[in-house]
Amino acid sequence: MIKAFLQCFEGIHVYASGRRDETLAKASSLGAEAHKDNDYVVRNSDVVFLSVKPYHFPVLYSQVNRDSWEGKVVVSVMAGVKLETLEKALVGAEVFRAMPNINAFVGRSTTAVATNNAAVRNESRDLVDKLFRCLGTVYWVPEEYLDIWTGLVGSGPAFIAEIIDGLVLGAVASGMSREVAYNAVLDMIDGTVKLLKELKIHPIEVRDEVTTPAGTTINGLKVFESKGVKAGLMEIVETAYKRSVEIGNEVNKAIKTKLQMI
Ligand SMILES: NC(=O)c1ccc[n+]([C@@H]2O[C@H](COP(=O)([O-])OP(=O)(O)OC[C@H]3O[C@@H](n4cnc5c(N)ncnc54)[C@H](OP(=O)(O)O)[C@@H]3O)[C@@H](O)[C@H]2O)c1
């Protein structure tokens, strides 16, 4: 994020914090002004990104003066920590939740952002939108979609990577070299995505177009059906979503209890 923001916005100043010297050195090498003092970082920033693990949030919270949050735009990328919990803790701040994914490393994150519209100004919303556009595409969604987003788009790159590996292994089992198969699969997937996007057609139309009587595709599709691949994919996303809900509930309960103790 540090690298992307500095490249994207002219004249922006980025502060970063961390507990370890190693983290600070890394942030500095990327162009941020790094500090161990979280209160200093919050006080001096207009927009604050909360990107610690959720269970570290109560400690971080205890290191920042309560009035330092006043007037700040705060964007939490912590999985599962609800707007309601954050709004209660960060008094006077405009709070957003975002769920980017690993593709941010190549400027292609598919990021969901949620907020309680009544509690934020349009300028802050536009600013958050602009910041995440530096990492890829941005989708404004109701907060209740974030767990599904986590199961589909957050975990998605891992699922797609598994599918790619499976296709490559199929080609290797049939006698093709791994390298040729791997490059071919990546290119073929890229092309299929482009086809779907540019022709604005349903995936089923592509399937039917490629399927000829007694041909290769229909025989492959028969295996697809008998192995329950599509049902498996549906179950994978639903299971990841349910786990995200579970983690969110655990995290919110723990954070609420800890915040009451601070
Ligand atoms: N990884 C992803 O693709 C992804 C995607 C979407 C959302 N998220 C969310 O992003 C958050 C971070 O995930 P991650 O994978 O980047 O975790 P991570 O690699 O463990 O990074 C967490 C960072 O927080 C710092 N930190 C912890 N406690 C701190 C404190 N009290 N003050 C200052 N800095 C502190 C750590 O630095 P020190 O060790 O030096 O303190 C570390 O740099 C999580 O809440 C996760 O749910 C991650």
The ligand as an SDF file (V2000), in Angstrom:
LIG
                    3D

 48 52  0  0  0  0  0  0  0  0999 V2000
   -2.8040  -10.3880    3.6820 N   0  0  0  0  0  0  0  0  0  0  0  0
   -3.8770  -10.1220    2.9380 C   0  0  0  0  0  0  0  0  0  0  0  0
   -3.9840  -10.4590    1.7470 O   0  0  0  0  0  0  0  0  0  0  0  0
   -5.0420   -9.3670    3.5590 C   0  0  0  0  0  0  0  0  0  0  0  0
   -6.1300   -9.0360    2.7490 C   0  0  0  0  0  0  0  0  0  0  0  0
   -7.1630   -8.3130    3.3200 C   0  0  0  0  0  0  0  0  0  0  0  0
   -7.1250   -7.9530    4.6540 C   0  0  0  0  0  0  0  0  0  0  0  0
   -6.0750   -8.3210    5.4350 N   0  0  0  0  0  0  0  0  0  0  0  0
   -6.0590   -7.8940    6.8380 C   0  0  0  0  0  0  0  0  0  0  0  0
   -4.9480   -7.0380    7.0130 O   0  0  0  0  0  0  0  0  0  0  0  0
   -4.4710   -7.1340    8.3550 C   0  0  0  0  0  0  0  0  0  0  0  0
   -2.9830   -7.4040    8.3170 C   0  0  0  0  0  0  0  0  0  0  0  0
   -2.7470   -8.6240    7.6600 O   0  0  0  0  0  0  0  0  0  0  0  0
   -1.2830   -9.0280    7.2100 P   0  0  0  0  0  0  0  0  0  0  0  0
   -1.3810  -10.3200    6.5300 O   0  0  0  0  0  0  0  0  0  0  0  0
   -0.6130   -7.8770    6.5050 O   0  0  0  0  0  0  0  0  0  0  0  0
   -0.6140   -9.2040    8.6700 O   0  0  0  0  0  0  0  0  0  0  0  0
    0.9000   -9.0380    9.1250 P   0  0  0  0  0  0  0  0  0  0  0  0
    1.8180   -9.3640    7.9950 O   0  0  0  0  0  0  0  0  0  0  0  0
    1.0300   -9.7430   10.4300 O   0  0  0  0  0  0  0  0  0  0  0  0
    1.0430   -7.4550    9.3680 O   0  0  0  0  0  0  0  0  0  0  0  0
    0.5570   -6.8530   10.5060 C   0  0  0  0  0  0  0  0  0  0  0  0
    1.4190   -5.6210   10.8110 C   0  0  0  0  0  0  0  0  0  0  0  0
    0.9590   -5.0270   12.0010 O   0  0  0  0  0  0  0  0  0  0  0  0
    2.0850   -4.5460   12.7140 C   0  0  0  0  0  0  0  0  0  0  0  0
    1.6730   -4.3740   14.1240 N   0  0  0  0  0  0  0  0  0  0  0  0
    1.1600   -5.2800   14.9780 C   0  0  0  0  0  0  0  0  0  0  0  0
    0.8790   -4.7110   16.1670 N   0  0  0  0  0  0  0  0  0  0  0  0
    1.2180   -3.4080   16.0490 C   0  0  0  0  0  0  0  0  0  0  0  0
    1.1460   -2.2880   16.9300 C   0  0  0  0  0  0  0  0  0  0  0  0
    0.6770   -2.3850   18.1680 N   0  0  0  0  0  0  0  0  0  0  0  0
    1.5580   -1.1000   16.4630 N   0  0  0  0  0  0  0  0  0  0  0  0
    2.0500   -0.9590   15.2140 C   0  0  0  0  0  0  0  0  0  0  0  0
    2.1310   -1.9800   14.3300 N   0  0  0  0  0  0  0  0  0  0  0  0
    1.7330   -3.1860   14.7510 C   0  0  0  0  0  0  0  0  0  0  0  0
    3.1460   -5.5900   12.4720 C   0  0  0  0  0  0  0  0  0  0  0  0
    4.4430   -5.0670   12.5450 O   0  0  0  0  0  0  0  0  0  0  0  0
    5.3740   -5.4370   13.8280 P   0  0  0  0  0  0  0  0  0  0  0  0
    5.4330   -6.9110   13.8890 O   0  0  0  0  0  0  0  0  0  0  0  0
    6.6700   -4.7590   13.5650 O   0  0  0  0  0  0  0  0  0  0  0  0
    4.6710   -4.8240   14.9590 O   0  0  0  0  0  0  0  0  0  0  0  0
    2.8930   -5.9590   10.9840 C   0  0  0  0  0  0  0  0  0  0  0  0
    3.6250   -5.1260   10.1270 O   0  0  0  0  0  0  0  0  0  0  0  0
   -5.2380   -8.2490    9.0240 C   0  0  0  0  0  0  0  0  0  0  0  0
   -6.2070   -7.6760    9.8790 O   0  0  0  0  0  0  0  0  0  0  0  0
   -5.8980   -8.9950    7.8770 C   0  0  0  0  0  0  0  0  0  0  0  0
   -7.1350   -9.4910    8.2710 O   0  0  0  0  0  0  0  0  0  0  0  0
   -5.0120   -8.9950    4.9140 C   0  0  0  0  0  0  0  0  0  0  0  0
  1  2  1  0
  2  3  2  0
  2  4  1  0
  4  5  1  0
  4 48  2  0
  5  6  2  0
  6  7  1  0
  7  8  2  0
  8  9  1  0
  8 48  1  0
  9 10  1  0
  9 46  1  0
 10 11  1  0
 11 12  1  0
 11 44  1  0
 12 13  1  0
 13 14  1  0
 14 15  2  0
 14 16  1  0
 14 17  1  0
 17 18  1  0
 18 19  2  0
 18 20  1  0
 18 21  1  0
 21 22  1  0
 22 23  1  0
 23 24  1  0
 23 42  1  0
 24 25  1  0
 25 26  1  0
 25 36  1  0
 26 27  1  0
 26 35  1  0
 27 28  2  0
 28 29  1  0
 29 30  1  0
 29 35  2  0
 30 31  1  0
 30 32  2  0
 32 33  1  0
 33 34  2  0
 34 35  1  0
 36 37  1  0
 36 42  1  0
 37 38  1  0
 38 39  2  0
 38 40  1  0
 38 41  1  0
 42 43  1  0
 44 45  1  0
 44 46  1  0
 46 47  1  0
M  CHG  2   8   1  16  -1
M  END
$$$$
